[in-house]
């Protein structure tokens, strides 16, 4: 029972990480609820940790009608277990595709880049 609870906590933690990364894109945006996103992002991934862990994932950024594959890599400390997650988000204020590439830190380290 304790193991299942810990697995659920870890799943929630990794999903929170992915959502927080996507929230970072929209946090700086000054848009109204009626505005249309510049892009959408779908991600899925997982992780494995024994004290120090790795997180990975892939997804699709849809920008100006085209799909672009993306990859997510990350590290964690102080965790034990395996996780799996998926997320969807809207991206605002993306003027150029190359602006999406970068390093994003959310409760650890995470890199999102074109695949």
N, C-alpha and C positions, 0 to 999 in steps of 0.2 A: 504494500500500500504506500509506504514511504517513497519507494522508487518511482511509482507512477506519479505521485505528487511532484517530485523533483523534476521528472521529465516534462510535466505540464508547465512548471515554472520556467524551465529552460526554453520551451517552445514559445511561451509568452515573451520571454526576454529577447529572443532573436527576432520575433515578429515586431516587437517594439523598436528594435534597432533599425529594421528595414523601414518601418513607418516613420521613424524619426528622421532618417535620411531624406525621405521624400518630403516630409514636413519642412525640412530646411530649404527646399526649393521654393515652397510657397510662402514661407515666413517672410521673406524679403519682398514678396510681391505685394503691390498695393492694387488689388483688383476688387471688383464688386462680385457678388455671388452670380450675377448674370453674365460675367465675362467668360469667354471661351478660352480654354487652356491652349498654350502653344504646342504642347506635346502630352502624350500619356506614357506611362511607364508600368510595365508588368514585370515583376520579379518573383523568382522562386529560388530556394536555396536550402542549405543545411549547414550543420556544424558538428564538430566533434571536439571534446575537450577532456583532458585529464590534468587539471591544474592550469595548464596553458592550452589554449584551443585555437582551432582554425575555423573560419566560417567561409563559405563559398556560395556562389549563386550565379544565375544568369537570367537574362530577360530580354525584353524588347522595348526599345524606345520608339514610339511612333511620332514622327516629326514631319510636318508638311506632307502628309500622305504616304510617306515611306517608312518602312520598318528597319531599324538599326539594332543589331544584336549588342548587348552589353554584358559585362561580367562584373561580379562583386567578389572582393576578397577581403578578409578581415582577420583580426586576432582578438583573443580574449584571455583574461587571466583570472584565476580563482574559480573556474567552473569545471564541472565534471558531468559528462553525459553527451547525448546526441540530440540534435534538433532538426526540425524540418519546418519550413514556412513558405508562404507565398503572399504577395501583396500587389495592389494596383493603386496608382496615383495619377494625379494630374500635375503637369509642370507649367508654371507661369513665368513670364519674362525671359523666355529662352529665345534670344534673337539670332544666334548662330549655333549650329550643331556642335562645333568645337567647344563652346562654352559649357557643355554638359560634362565633359571629361574632367576628372579631378579627384582629389582626396577629400573625404568627408569623415570627420571624427564624431562619433556618437557613442559614448560609453565604452570606448575602445578605439580600434582603428579600422577604417574601412576605405577601400578604394573602389570607385566605379569608373569604368573605362569602356570604350568601344571594344567589342570582341575581336 
